[in-house]
Amino acid sequence: MKSMTGFGRASHATETLIANIEASSVNRKQGEVIVQLPRNYAELETSIRKYVLAHISRGRVSISISLEQTECAISPISVDSAKAKALSEALKELSHQIGHPLEITAADILRVPDIIKFEDKKVDLDSVRAAIQPALVNAVTNLVEMRTREGDDLKQDTLDRLDTLEKEAAAIEQYSPAVIARYRENLHRRLQESDLELDLSDERVLKEVGIFAERCDISEEITRLRSHFSKFREYLDASDPVGRSLDFLCQEINREFNTIGSKANDATLAQHVVTSKTELEKIREQIQNVE
């Protein structure tokens, strides 16, 4: 089980290039990859995106790539001496005309386009790919490892809360017979208060109690809850992406507790249901971050 949030960073250097890559991911229902790299190498985006999606099934992943040329790949500085001399002669002429000496400075030379050129050698696509791929592999590996660690933390927290849900379900099951007994006692009391001398063994009383017992029977809901809890633990131990499956199970568990709450007709059972749904909501919040 993995989280959908994480971060990974890696670098790789060749003789001509240094590739620095940062990979980060956040929650998203589907898998999405955003690649940021120099425009000249935009055609590499497809293969980069394909590689990332092979390791990430859900979440929005941002891949930021920067490239630096090594010293041996940088061209020597070129100087246009003719243009520099022309600039110097122009300043001398201007000095003569205004009768004031003008000295040429390095700043003056740098302001004129193309006197000094800093041109990097063009790097072919294969060289760029050779620098990027190892860094991409390591960055994505680091990202997945972080998502796995966070997933382990989410799993433990979810297991603890699932224990609470199972205890609440057991308490509901254990207490539910008392609801029928209390209803029988209340019915008998109301009959006595109404001066109706009917024994609890009277067929009409037994029928009324039987109808109530059938209406508030939660045995099916408890059985389904046990099945959902078991499946939930199975998914938590799975290595495949299980976020959607866990989210669906949360909905099913919530439905069973809602049904129990509507059938309960008892304050104590209702309190157990409220506690269970509160804990389940915390689980659902955590599950939203699971791949």
C-alpha positions in Angstrom: 0.0 0.0 0.0 1.4 3.4 -1.0 0.6 7.0 -0.4 0.0 9.3 -3.3 2.3 12.0 -1.9 6.0 11.9 -2.1 9.2 13.5 -3.3 12.4 12.2 -5.0 15.5 13.9 -6.3 18.5 12.7 -8.3 21.3 13.8 -10.6 23.4 12.2 -13.3 26.5 13.5 -15.1 27.9 12.5 -18.5 31.0 14.0 -20.2 28.9 16.8 -21.6 25.8 17.2 -19.5 24.6 17.2 -15.9 20.9 16.3 -15.4 19.1 17.3 -12.2 15.6 15.9 -11.7 13.0 16.5 -9.0 9.9 14.3 -8.8 7.0 15.2 -6.6 3.5 13.9 -6.3 0.2 14.9 -4.8 -3.3 13.4 -4.6 -5.4 12.9 -7.7 -8.0 10.2 -8.6 -6.2 9.4 -11.9 -2.6 9.2 -12.8 -1.2 12.4 -14.3 2.4 13.4 -15.1 3.6 17.0 -15.7 7.0 17.3 -17.3 9.1 20.5 -17.1 12.3 20.5 -19.2 14.0 22.8 -21.7 11.9 23.4 -24.8 14.5 22.2 -27.2 14.0 18.7 -25.8 10.2 18.7 -25.6 10.0 15.5 -27.7 11.4 13.5 -24.8 8.3 14.3 -22.7 6.3 11.3 -24.0 8.9 8.7 -23.1 9.4 10.4 -19.7 5.7 10.4 -19.0 5.4 6.8 -20.1 8.2 5.7 -17.7 6.7 7.5 -14.7 3.2 6.1 -15.3 4.7 2.6 -15.4 5.5 3.1 -11.7 2.7 5.4 -10.6 -1.0 4.5 -11.1 -2.6 7.4 -9.2 -1.6 10.9 -8.2 -0.4 14.0 -10.0 3.4 13.7 -10.5 5.5 16.7 -11.4 8.9 16.0 -13.0 11.2 19.0 -13.1 14.4 18.6 -15.2 17.3 21.0 -15.5 20.4 20.5 -17.7 23.8 22.0 -17.3 26.7 21.6 -19.7 30.0 20.5 -18.2 33.2 22.6 -18.7 34.5 20.4 -21.5 31.2 21.0 -23.4 31.4 24.8 -23.3 32.7 26.5 -26.4 35.5 29.1 -26.0 34.5 32.7 -26.0 34.5 34.3 -29.4 35.5 37.9 -29.9 34.6 40.1 -32.9 37.8 42.2 -32.8 36.7 44.2 -35.9 33.6 45.4 -34.2 35.5 46.2 -31.1 38.0 48.3 -33.1 35.2 50.1 -34.8 33.6 51.0 -31.5 37.0 52.3 -30.2 37.4 54.4 -33.4 33.9 55.8 -33.1 34.6 56.9 -29.5 37.8 58.6 -30.6 36.0 60.5 -33.3 33.3 61.5 -30.9 35.9 62.7 -28.4 37.5 64.9 -31.1 34.2 66.4 -32.1 33.1 67.4 -28.6 36.5 68.3 -27.4 36.3 65.9 -24.4 38.2 62.6 -24.0 36.1 59.5 -23.9 37.7 56.3 -22.6 36.3 53.0 -23.7 35.6 50.5 -20.9 34.8 46.8 -20.6 31.2 47.7 -19.8 31.0 49.6 -23.1 32.2 46.6 -25.0 29.8 44.2 -23.3 26.8 46.4 -24.1 27.4 46.1 -27.8 25.8 42.9 -29.2 28.0 40.2 -30.6 31.4 41.7 -29.7 31.8 38.9 -27.1 29.8 35.7 -27.7 29.1 33.0 -25.1 27.8 30.1 -27.2 27.4 26.6 -25.9 27.8 23.7 -28.1 24.6 22.1 -29.4 23.8 18.9 -27.6 22.2 16.1 -29.6 19.1 14.4 -28.3 20.8 11.1 -27.6 23.3 12.8 -25.3 20.4 14.5 -23.5 18.6 11.2 -23.1 21.7 9.5 -21.8 22.0 12.1 -19.1 18.3 12.3 -18.1 17.4 8.6 -18.0 19.6 7.4 -15.1 18.6 10.5 -13.1 14.9 9.9 -13.9 15.2 6.3 -12.8 16.7 7.3 -9.4 14.3 10.2 -8.8 11.3 8.0 -9.5 12.7 5.2 -7.3 13.2 7.7 -4.5 9.7 9.0 -5.0 8.1 5.5 -4.9 10.1 4.7 -1.8 8.8 7.7 0.0 5.3 6.9 -1.1 5.8 3.4 0.3 7.0 4.7 3.7 4.1 7.1 4.0 1.8 4.2 2.9 3.1 2.1 5.7 2.2 4.9 8.2 -1.3 5.2 6.6 -1.8 1.5 6.9 -0.9 1.3 10.6 -3.2 4.2 11.4 -6.0 2.6 9.4 -5.5 -0.7 11.1 -5.8 0.9 14.5 -9.0 2.6 13.5 -10.3 -0.6 11.9 -9.8 -2.3 15.3 -12.0 0.3 16.8 -14.7 -0.3 14.2 -14.6 -4.0 14.9 -15.0 -3.4 18.6 -17.9 -1.1 18.1 -19.6 -3.7 15.8 -19.1 -6.4 18.4 -20.5 -4.2 21.1 -23.6 -3.5 18.9 -24.1 -7.2 18.2 -23.8 -8.0 21.9 -26.2 -5.3 23.0 -28.8 -5.7 20.3 -30.8 -8.5 22.1 -31.3 -6.2 25.0 -33.2 -3.8 22.7 -35.9 -6.5 22.1 -36.1 -7.3 25.9 -36.4 -3.6 26.7 -39.2 -3.2 24.1 -41.0 -6.2 25.6 -40.8 -4.7 29.1 -41.9 -1.2 27.9 -44.8 -2.8 26.0 -46.0 -4.6 29.1 -45.7 -1.5 31.2 -47.7 0.5 28.7 -50.4 -2.2 28.7 -50.6 -2.1 32.5 -50.7 1.7 32.6 -53.6 1.5 30.1 -55.4 -1.0 32.4 -55.1 -3.8 29.8 -54.5 -7.0 31.6 -52.5 -8.9 29.0 -49.9 -11.4 30.0 -46.5 -11.3 28.2 -47.3 -14.8 27.0 -50.4 -13.6 25.2 -50.4 -14.3 21.5 -51.1 -10.7 20.6 -48.2 -9.5 22.7 -45.8 -12.1 21.3 -46.8 -11.2 17.8 -46.1 -7.5 18.4 -42.8 -8.3 20.0 -42.0 -10.6 17.1 -42.7 -7.9 14.5 -40.5 -5.5 16.4 -37.7 -8.0 16.6 -37.9 -8.7 12.9 -37.9 -5.0 12.1 -34.8 -4.3 14.2 -32.9 -7.4 13.4 -29.3 -6.4 12.4 -27.8 -9.9 12.1 -27.3 -9.4 8.3 -25.7 -6.1 8.7 -23.3 -7.5 11.3 -22.4 -10.4 9.0 -21.7 -8.0 6.1 -19.6 -5.8 8.4 -17.4 -8.7 9.3 -17.0 -9.5 5.7 -16.1 -5.9 4.8 -13.6 -5.7 7.7 -11.9 -8.9 6.5 -11.7 -7.7 3.0 -10.4 -4.3 4.2 -7.5 -6.0 5.9 -6.8 -8.1 2.8 -6.6 -4.9 0.7 -4.3 -3.2 3.2 -1.8 -6.1 2.8 -1.9 -6.0 -1.0 1.0 -4.8 -3.1 -1.2 -3.5 -5.9 -2.9 -0.1 -5.9 -6.0 -0.4 -3.6 -7.1 3.2 -3.0 -10.3 2.9 -5.1 -11.2 -0.5 -3.6 -10.7 0.8 0.0 -12.8 3.9 -0.8 -15.6 1.6 -2.1 -15.4 -0.5 1.0 -15.7 2.6 3.2 -18.9 3.4 1.4 -20.3 -0.1 2.0 -19.3 -0.1 5.7 -20.9 3.3 6.1 -24.1 2.0 4.5 -24.3 -0.9 7.0 -23.8 1.4 10.0 -26.5 3.7 8.6 -28.9 0.7 8.3 -28.1 -0.4 11.9 -28.8 3.1 13.1 -32.1 3.3 11.3 -33.1 -0.1 12.8 -31.7 0.5 16.3 -34.5 2.5 17.9 -32.2 2.7 20.9 -30.1 5.4 22.3 -27.2 3.2 23.3 -27.0 1.5 19.9 -27.3 4.9 18.3 -24.3 6.1 20.2 -22.2 3.1 19.1 -23.2 3.9 15.5 -22.2 7.5 15.8 -18.8 6.5 17.3 -18.3 4.0 14.4 -19.2 6.5 11.7 -16.9 9.1 13.2 -14.0 6.7 13.2 -14.9 5.5 9.7 -14.8 9.1 8.4 -11.3 9.4 9.7 -10.4 6.3 7.8 -12.0 7.7 4.6 -9.9 10.8 5.0 -6.7 8.7 5.1 -7.8 6.5 2.2 -8.1 9.5 0.0 -4.3 9.6 0.0 -3.8 6.0 -0.9 -2.7 5.0 -4.4 
